[in-house]
Amino acid sequence: MESEIVIRVGGEADADAVAALHAESWRTAYAGLVPDEALGDGMPAERRELWQIRLGADYGEPANTPTLLVAEGRGGDLLGFAYLVPEEDGRALLDNLHVRPGRTGGGIGRRLLRAALDSTPAPVRLEVLRANVRAVAFYEREGGVRTAEGTAAFPGGYTLPEYEYGWPAARVSGRTP
């Protein structure tokens, strides 16, 4: 039930759980969209290393520090996460938004997206694989505007077409996380 979900700011202690969910989400959402080799046996360890580095780093000024938002269910189970990175051009990159496979479609992603948008006064952008039609439809339903097209790079040297979506600054969602 959505009302039993809590969204909080995450930190270094969340690295392993976030990495495991990230790997599980990639394997589910990207199956058939990216080459199997990019989702292979080494991917969970790579995700673990990535999140330990990201969440253990000292970014200096708070304005330069990324924000991890985690969605937890009753009992503290990690149900999803979003990771927002300040960019030098004054925007923020929503670098990750993942919901535990089997829990999508229940409002967790919407709450994470709204919490991420509400956490910064900056314009927010994200990149999504063009073939990920479910995610594209979600971002468009949530007010994202397609602003560019590009290419995503994956481990193993794979590249795939992607879209960029954006939300302007000065948003007022009217929703609480």
N, C-alpha and C positions, 0 to 999 in steps of 0.2 A: 504494500500500500504506500502511495507516494507521501502521505502525511507522516509516515514513520521514518522517512529519510532525512538525514541531517547532512548539510553541506558545511564543511569547515576548511580552513586553511591547513594544508598539509606541510610536512617538513621531512627532514632527513630520515626520521624513523619510519616513514612510509615507503622508502625506496624499494624494498624487496616486494612488497605487496603491489605497488604500482607497476613495477617491472613485470611481474607475473600476469597481471591483468592486461597490460599492454601487449605482451606476447600472445596471450589467449585471444584478445580482440583482433590483432592482426591476422592470426591464423583463421579466424572465423570470417571477418569482414572482407579480407583480401583473397580468400580462396577462390581460385579461378580468375582473379583480376591481375594478380602478379605471378611471376614464375614461381613454381614450387621451391626452387632453390633459395629464393629470398625469404622463405618462411621455414627454412630447414632447421635441423637440430641445433645449430649454433645460435639461432636467433634469440632464445630465452636468455642465454648468458650475455649476449650483446646488449639486450634491453636492461638486464640487471646492472651491468657496468655503466651504461648510459645514465640510468637514474641515480646510481650512487654518486657519480660525478656531478650531475646536475644539482642534486639536492644537497650535496656536501660542499659545493663551491661557495666562495665568498665573492659576491658580486660588487662589493663596496657600497655605494650609495643605494638607499632603498629604491630610488627611481630607476635603478639599473637592475634590480633584483626581480627575477621571474616569480610568478605566483602559481603555486600548486593548490588547486581546489579538489577536495575529495568528497565523494558522496558515500555515506555509510548508512547501512540499514541497522535495524535493531540488533544489538550485540556487537556492533562495530565492524560488521562485514563490509569490505570494500565493494561498492557497487559500480563505481565509475570515478573518473577523474578528468580534470581539465588543467592545462598548463599554458599560462599566458606569459609571453616574453616581450619586454619592452624593446623597441627597435630604435636605432639612431635617428630615423626620419620622423620620430614623434608618434608613430603608430605602435600598436601592440600586435604581436603575432600570436594567435591562438594555435599553438604548435601541436597540441594534442587535445582531443576530446573523445574519450572512450567510455562505453558502458559495458558492463559484464555481459557476455553473450548469454542469451536466455532472459535477460532483463530489459532488452531494448523495447521501445514502444510504450513504455509505462510512465514517461515523463521525467526520468532521471536525466537524460541528455538535455532536455529543454531547461531543466533547473540548473544544470551545470553551465550551459551556455549563458543563461540569463545572469547567473552569479559572476561568470567571467566578464561579461559585458558591463555589469554594474560595478566591478572591482577597479575599473580604470576610467579616467576621463578621456583617454586617447581613443582615436579611431581604431577599430579592431579589424584585422584581416585574418584569413586562414586559407589554406590550400587543401584541395580535395581532389582525389583521382576522378577524372571525367567519367570513367566506367563505374564508379561507385554511386549508382543512381539513387540508392536509398539515402545516402548521406547528402547528395546534391539536393534531393527533394526536401530533406529535413532543413537544411540551411536556408533554402528559399522560403519554406513555410515560416521560418523564424525571422524573416525580414532581411536576410543576407542578399546583397546585390552583387552579381557577377561583375568583377572589375578587370579581370585579366585572364589570359590563358598562358600556360607554361608547360614545363616538363618536370616531373618528380623523379628523383634519383633514389634507387633502392640498393641495398647491399648486393654485391655481386656484379655491379655495373649495369643494372637494368634501369631503363628509363621508361616512363609512361606519361601520357598527356594528363594534365590537371587543369583545374580552374582555380582562380582566386575569388573569394567572396569577401565583402567588406560590410561593416556597419559603421556609420559615422559617429563622431564624438557627440556629446550632448544628447545621449539617448536617455529616455526615462522609461524603463520597462513597466513600471507599475506593478511589478511582481516581486515577491521576496523569495530568496533562495530556500 
